[in-house]
Amino acid sequence: MKTSKLASAILGATSISISAGAAHAKDGIDADRPAIVLVHGAFQTVDAWGPVVNRLRADGHRVITVNLPGRTGTPLAPSLTSLTLYRDTVIKAISAERRPVVLVGHSFGGVTISNVAESVPERIKTLVYVAAFLPRDGASLLDLAKTDAGSLLGPQLKFDADAGLVRVDAASRGAMFANDGTAEQQAWATANAVDEPLIPLATPLHVTPARSGKADRVYIKTMRDQAVSPAFQDSMIAAGNVRLTLSLDTGHLPYLTNPNGLATAIEEAAK
């Protein structure tokens, strides 16, 4: 697997390809390392990170996972969810940390982690974007998604304005999100996708070069992604002040189809 020539040409930053890695068990957690904080994306819950968490902890990392409000495990009426609440949920999760953290966001999680960095940039060592949206000041997640000409996700989204939710058509979830996966993995993706509150997706985000824009950034690109297209990922990377780009030969859910490879990439980003 090789990083795309297009990405290498336009990034102006280091680009590395990551393949599936074997798990390496270590004795205990290394207290000298920053905590790795995992923030899921839209239509997912904290459960999505399970195999990645196991691998990172086996390698001696302290891991914090965040389940955003408005879904299974942290129920809340969709009308009460907001980007601010998502941000504050993550800030609360890292409030006891004595040193800056490595903050990882998948997909829509890229908006959330950027919002955290805008609010408390001193608490962040590195922002890691996994097939994630790199926000633009004044744009919402839906605004950004509409500019991704290569995404196949749009027609599969079902908007329920009365309920304040967005859902992905059940018949297409597995093939859309885990197109590189086994039948069993696609079935998991189908069964575990949740409805997403609409308000945070439609809310514009304010980010500035002086705060979140100064954060160290690493992007983990998913080369077979159908939801956030590789070409769109390239365009965000090129405009996003990214220090390092890592590539995985997966679809949109590398934590499902290649958790060891994703853990290896996160560990590289955390250095």
C-alpha positions in Angstrom: 0.0 0.0 0.0 1.3 3.4 -0.9 0.3 6.9 -0.1 -1.4 8.5 -3.1 0.7 10.5 -5.5 -1.8 13.3 -5.3 -1.5 13.6 -1.5 2.3 13.5 -1.7 2.3 16.2 -4.3 0.1 18.7 -2.6 0.6 18.2 1.1 4.0 19.7 1.7 4.1 17.5 4.8 5.4 14.0 5.7 3.1 11.2 4.5 3.4 7.6 5.6 1.5 4.4 4.8 0.4 2.2 7.6 -0.5 -1.5 7.2 -2.1 -3.8 9.7 0.2 -4.2 12.8 0.5 -7.0 15.3 -0.5 -6.4 18.9 2.5 -6.1 21.3 1.6 -6.6 24.9 3.4 -4.5 27.5 3.3 -4.6 31.3 1.1 -1.8 32.6 0.5 1.8 31.5 3.4 4.2 30.8 2.7 7.2 33.0 5.2 9.3 31.0 3.0 9.2 27.9 0.1 11.6 27.3 -3.3 10.1 27.5 -4.9 9.2 24.2 -8.5 10.4 24.0 -10.9 8.8 21.5 -13.9 10.7 20.2 -16.3 8.8 17.9 -18.1 10.2 14.8 -21.7 10.5 13.7 -24.0 7.4 13.8 -21.6 5.7 16.2 -21.1 5.3 19.9 -18.0 4.7 22.1 -18.4 1.0 21.5 -16.8 1.5 18.0 -13.4 1.9 19.6 -13.3 -1.4 21.5 -10.5 -3.3 19.6 -8.4 -0.1 19.2 -8.6 0.6 22.9 -7.5 -2.9 23.7 -4.5 -2.7 21.5 -3.4 0.8 22.7 -3.8 -0.3 26.4 -1.8 -3.5 25.6 0.9 -1.2 24.3 1.1 0.7 27.5 -1.1 3.8 26.6 -3.6 5.3 28.9 -6.8 5.6 26.9 -9.9 7.7 27.6 -13.0 7.2 25.5 -15.9 9.6 25.2 -19.5 8.8 24.5 -21.2 12.0 23.2 -24.7 12.9 24.4 -27.8 12.0 22.5 -27.1 8.3 21.8 -27.1 4.9 23.4 -25.3 5.0 26.7 -25.8 8.8 27.1 -29.4 9.4 26.2 -30.6 13.0 25.7 -33.4 14.5 23.7 -32.0 15.6 20.2 -33.2 19.1 20.8 -30.9 19.4 23.8 -27.7 18.4 22.0 -25.3 20.9 20.7 -21.7 21.4 19.5 -21.1 23.2 22.8 -22.3 20.2 24.8 -20.2 17.9 22.7 -17.2 20.1 23.3 -17.8 20.4 27.0 -18.3 16.6 27.4 -14.8 16.1 26.0 -13.3 18.9 28.1 -14.8 17.3 31.2 -13.3 13.9 30.3 -9.8 15.4 30.2 -10.2 17.8 33.1 -8.2 15.6 35.5 -5.2 15.2 33.1 -2.0 16.8 34.3 -0.5 17.1 30.8 -1.8 17.8 27.3 -3.6 14.9 25.6 -3.5 13.3 22.2 -7.1 14.0 21.0 -8.4 11.6 18.3 -11.6 12.3 16.3 -13.2 10.0 13.8 -15.3 11.5 11.0 -17.6 14.1 12.6 -15.4 13.7 15.6 -12.9 16.0 13.7 -15.4 18.9 14.3 -15.7 18.1 18.0 -11.9 17.8 18.7 -11.3 21.1 16.8 -13.9 22.8 18.9 -12.2 21.5 22.0 -8.8 22.8 20.8 -10.4 26.2 20.1 -11.6 26.4 23.7 -8.7 24.9 25.6 -5.6 24.8 23.2 -3.3 24.4 26.2 -4.8 21.0 27.0 -3.9 19.5 23.6 -0.6 17.9 22.5 -1.8 16.7 19.1 -5.1 16.5 17.2 -5.5 13.3 15.2 -8.1 13.2 12.5 -9.3 9.8 11.4 -11.2 10.0 8.1 -12.4 13.2 9.7 -13.7 16.6 8.8 -11.2 19.4 9.3 -13.6 22.3 9.9 -13.6 25.6 8.2 -14.5 28.7 10.2 -18.2 29.5 9.9 -19.1 26.2 8.2 -21.2 23.3 9.7 -20.6 19.7 9.2 -23.4 19.5 6.7 -21.9 22.5 4.8 -18.6 20.7 4.5 -20.2 17.4 3.5 -22.1 19.0 0.6 -18.8 20.0 -1.0 -17.5 16.4 -1.1 -18.4 15.5 -4.7 -16.9 12.0 -4.3 -19.0 10.9 -1.3 -21.7 8.3 -1.8 -23.3 8.9 1.6 -25.7 11.8 0.8 -28.4 9.8 -0.9 -28.4 7.3 2.0 -29.2 9.9 4.6 -32.7 10.2 5.9 -33.6 13.5 7.7 -36.4 13.5 10.2 -36.8 17.2 11.1 -39.7 16.5 13.4 -37.6 14.1 15.6 -34.5 16.2 15.1 -32.5 13.2 13.8 -30.6 12.0 10.8 -30.2 8.3 10.1 -28.5 6.2 7.4 -30.6 3.9 5.4 -30.3 0.5 7.1 -29.9 -1.5 3.9 -26.8 0.5 2.9 -24.9 0.9 6.2 -22.6 -2.1 6.0 -21.6 -1.7 2.4 -21.3 2.1 2.7 -19.2 2.3 5.9 -17.3 -1.0 5.8 -16.9 -1.7 2.1 -13.5 -3.2 2.8 -14.8 -5.4 5.5 -16.0 -9.0 5.8 -19.7 -9.9 5.8 -19.6 -10.1 9.6 -18.0 -6.7 9.9 -20.6 -5.2 7.5 -23.3 -6.8 9.6 -21.8 -5.2 12.7 -21.7 -1.8 11.1 -25.4 -2.2 10.1 -26.5 -3.3 13.5 -24.6 -0.7 15.5 -25.2 2.4 13.6 -27.4 4.8 15.6 -29.5 7.8 14.7 -27.6 11.1 14.9 -29.0 14.4 16.5 -29.4 16.9 13.7 -28.6 20.2 15.5 -24.8 19.6 16.0 -24.4 18.6 12.4 -26.1 21.7 11.2 -24.4 24.2 13.5 -21.6 26.3 12.1 -18.3 26.1 14.0 -16.1 29.0 14.8 -12.3 28.2 14.7 -9.4 30.6 14.5 -5.7 30.3 13.4 -4.6 31.7 16.8 -6.2 28.9 18.9 -7.2 25.6 17.3 -5.2 26.5 14.2 -2.0 26.3 16.1 -2.5 22.8 17.3 -0.2 20.0 16.1 -2.3 18.0 13.6 -2.0 14.6 12.1 -4.4 13.1 9.6 -5.1 9.4 9.1 -6.5 9.0 5.7 -8.7 6.1 4.6 -7.9 5.3 1.1 -11.1 3.4 0.2 -13.5 5.6 2.0 -17.0 6.1 0.4 -18.4 8.4 3.1 -15.6 11.0 3.2 -13.9 10.6 -0.1 -10.1 10.3 -0.3 -10.0 13.3 -2.7 -12.0 15.4 -0.2 -9.7 14.2 2.6 -6.7 15.4 0.4 -8.3 18.8 0.0 -8.9 19.2 3.7 -5.3 18.1 4.5 -3.9 20.5 2.0 -5.7 23.4 3.6 -5.5 22.2 7.2 -1.9 22.9 8.4 -1.3 19.1 8.9 2.1 18.1 10.1 1.9 14.4 9.1 -0.4 12.3 7.0 -0.8 8.5 7.6 -2.7 6.3 5.2 -4.8 3.2 5.8 -6.1 1.0 3.0 -9.6 0.9 4.4 -13.1 2.2 4.1 -14.6 4.7 6.6 -14.4 2.4 9.7 -10.8 1.4 10.2 -11.4 0.8 13.9 -13.7 -2.1 12.7 -11.8 -3.5 9.7 -8.2 -2.8 10.6 -8.0 -1.9 14.3 -4.4 -2.9 14.7 -3.4 -0.7 11.7 -5.4 2.2 13.2 -3.8 1.7 16.6 -0.3 1.7 15.0 -1.2 5.0 13.2 -2.5 6.6 16.3 0.7 5.6 18.2 2.8 7.1 15.4 0.8 10.3 15.5 1.2 10.5 19.3 5.0 10.5 19.2 
